[in-house]
Amino acid sequence: MLNQNFSEKMKIYHNPRCSKSRQGLAILEASNQPFEIVNYLKNPVSETELVEIINFLGIAPIDLVRKNEIIWKEKFKGKQLSDAKIISAMVENPTLIERPIVINNGKAVIGRPPEIIKTIL
């Protein structure tokens, strides 16, 4: 388990090049609540952190994968992969992680559409 602050401090796992992620960031900025921005492409998440995120989201690891990414299509599509292998693929290739992800007080959402972020503010 990660440190207790992980689930208490609001965070956005953000890709500045993604329009949905930028929209999600704007929603957090408008909320006037403190939060941390994690640019997960520059500072990749660890396997432990990714498992924690998946648990907060309450989804299967495959549901966090961006299946239209070229790397997914070339290396993983159509293969029988365990949850552990899917998580490893996302850790090794952070572009495969769906975005933005917002965590607040032990709850998490994938900001697609970005307005869903408001449900955990």
Disulfide bonds with the S-S distance in Angstrom:
none
